[in-house]
Amino acid sequence: MAAALEQGIDLRLRDRESGGSWVSAMLERADETVGASGCHIEIHAQSPLAAAMIAEVADAEPTGRIRLADAVVTLTLTGSEVDWSVVRIMWRAAKSLWTVIPYDDGSGFDIDLDELSFT
């Protein structure tokens, strides 16, 4: 949220939930209609679910670094249009906090949000 505000984007946080080893929330522009666009973020850390998610794709990750991971950050795009500025802010925030290994269900490990064209 702070990174977005620094870039002049006021985000609204809604539907925040958390448990013993996870947190999730919807992030969207504060000046848009609720649910019009956004990015759902979910973080699982040091949990059996995170370990299972990592193990499921570990054999496909070419460097082997993923086997050292203990957390999974999932970004899910929502709404009628993707707000790439929100996605990019979330991606950069995650990269600033942790060493990341990007993965996409469609592209596998052959993805890097820095290479995507943002409109």
C-alpha positions in Angstrom: 0.0 0.0 0.0 2.8 2.4 0.9 4.7 1.6 -2.4 1.5 2.4 -4.4 1.0 5.7 -2.6 4.6 6.7 -3.3 3.8 6.2 -7.0 0.6 8.3 -6.8 -1.8 5.4 -6.7 -4.3 5.3 -3.9 -5.3 1.7 -3.2 -8.2 0.4 -1.2 -7.7 -2.8 0.8 -10.8 -4.9 1.2 -11.9 -8.4 2.2 -8.8 -8.9 4.3 -8.6 -12.3 6.0 -5.8 -14.2 7.8 -5.0 -17.4 9.6 -2.1 -18.9 11.4 0.3 -18.9 8.4 -1.5 -17.0 5.7 -3.1 -13.6 4.8 -5.1 -12.5 1.9 -6.8 -9.3 0.7 -8.2 -7.6 -2.4 -6.3 -4.5 -3.6 -7.9 -2.1 -6.0 -7.8 1.6 -6.9 -9.6 3.7 -4.3 -11.1 5.9 -7.0 -12.8 3.1 -8.9 -16.0 1.2 -8.4 -15.6 -1.7 -5.9 -14.9 -4.9 -7.8 -14.2 -3.2 -11.2 -10.6 -4.2 -11.2 -8.0 -5.3 -8.8 -5.5 -7.8 -7.6 -6.2 -10.4 -5.0 -3.0 -11.2 -3.0 -2.6 -14.3 -0.9 0.5 -15.1 1.1 1.2 -18.5 2.7 4.4 -18.8 4.7 6.0 -21.7 6.6 3.0 -23.9 6.3 2.1 -27.4 5.0 0.1 -25.8 2.2 3.1 -23.6 1.1 5.3 -26.7 1.2 2.8 -28.7 -0.9 2.5 -25.9 -3.4 6.3 -25.6 -3.7 6.8 -29.4 -4.0 4.1 -29.6 -6.7 6.2 -27.5 -9.1 9.8 -28.1 -7.7 10.8 -30.6 -10.4 10.0 -28.2 -13.2 12.1 -25.3 -11.8 15.4 -25.4 -13.6 17.7 -23.9 -11.0 16.6 -25.9 -8.0 16.3 -22.7 -5.9 12.6 -23.2 -5.3 13.3 -26.1 -3.0 14.7 -23.5 -0.5 11.4 -21.5 -0.6 9.2 -21.4 2.5 6.5 -19.1 1.2 4.2 -18.6 -1.7 2.7 -15.3 -2.9 -0.3 -15.7 -5.2 -1.6 -12.8 -7.3 -5.0 -13.3 -8.9 -6.3 -10.7 -11.3 -9.9 -9.8 -10.9 -12.6 -7.6 -12.4 -13.7 -6.8 -16.0 -10.3 -5.2 -16.8 -6.8 -5.9 -15.5 -5.3 -2.8 -13.9 -1.6 -3.6 -14.7 -0.4 -0.7 -12.5 -1.7 -2.5 -9.4 -0.3 -5.8 -10.5 3.1 -4.2 -11.2 3.1 -2.5 -7.8 2.4 -5.8 -6.0 5.0 -7.6 -8.1 7.7 -5.0 -7.3 6.7 -5.0 -3.6 7.1 -8.8 -3.4 10.5 -8.5 -5.2 11.6 -5.8 -2.7 10.8 -8.0 0.3 11.9 -11.5 -0.8 13.9 -13.4 -3.4 11.3 -14.4 -5.8 10.9 -17.2 -8.4 8.0 -16.2 -10.7 5.6 -19.0 -11.8 2.4 -18.9 -13.8 0.0 -21.8 -14.2 0.1 -21.3 -18.0 3.7 -20.4 -18.6 5.4 -22.3 -15.8 8.7 -20.8 -14.8 9.2 -19.1 -18.2 7.6 -15.8 -17.0 8.9 -12.5 -15.6 6.4 -9.7 -15.1 9.2 -7.2 -16.0 9.0 -8.5 -19.5 5.2 -8.1 -19.8 3.8 -5.1 -21.7 1.8 -3.0 -19.3 -0.9 -0.8 -20.7 
